[in-house]
Amino acid sequence: EVQLVEAGGGLVQPGGSLRLSCAASGLSVSSNYMTWVRQAPGKGLEWVAVIYSGGTTFYADPVKGRFTISRDNSKNTLYLQMNGLRVEDTAVYFCARGRDIAVRGTPPYFDYWGQGTLVTVSS
Amino acid sequence: DFQMTQSPSTLSASVGDRVTITCRASESVNTWLAWYQQKPGKAPKLLIYKASNLESGVPSRFSGSGSGTEFTLTISSLLPDDFATYYCQQYNTYSGTFGQGTKVEVK
């Protein structure tokens, strides 16, 4: 059974940093399109970042240059380092497994999801 | 900006109704489109991928169709468990844009 368990959310001031983690079981983070998707309170879904099995990373424009996706294969864990946080980054952040992509450089669609972790950016 | 527009935003329906949700893309996404169901406080659940492929374990009352810029999700006979919010997502372009969601509520 696949399980993705996020942690690391919380309250942070604008301009601050936070690191989210996603512990995976039942799948290997090194062999999949591992992604972060977020959802602002009462709003829709937004893809944030993906790391391909080969290690290549891609980011949505709103977070490019501020967020970094990475993984620790030995711990089978995915991370999202978030720097320069803004009020508009407030959201539930989901870890998700991408099953397939259309072409290289695009995000996948998502078949397994974690329960999410809430990040609140506020002074 | 690439946009995915769902309609309607809210749909009032009764158990047993046939329900259709539309998703329109601002440019062609071929058939690179997925549909998800989300219930309050929960993660989304994959229903349909590549426009018309039913995800394993998803009931056959759900179906998807379309290509290019217009897509539909149909629930053939609504069950109580189907009241939720539904999202489309295109994965043809870099933005991986989701629609804004369609809430299916009790009439």
Interface residues (C-beta under 8 A of the other chain):
Chain A: G44 L45 E46 W47 F58 A60 D61 F94 A96 R99 D100 I101 A102 V103 G105 T106 P107 P108 Y109 F110 D111 W113 G114 Q115 G116
Chain B: N30 W32 A34 Y36 Q38 K42 A43 P44 K45 L46 Y49 E55 Y87 Q89 Y91 N92 T93 Y94 S95 G96 T97 F98 G99 Q100 G101
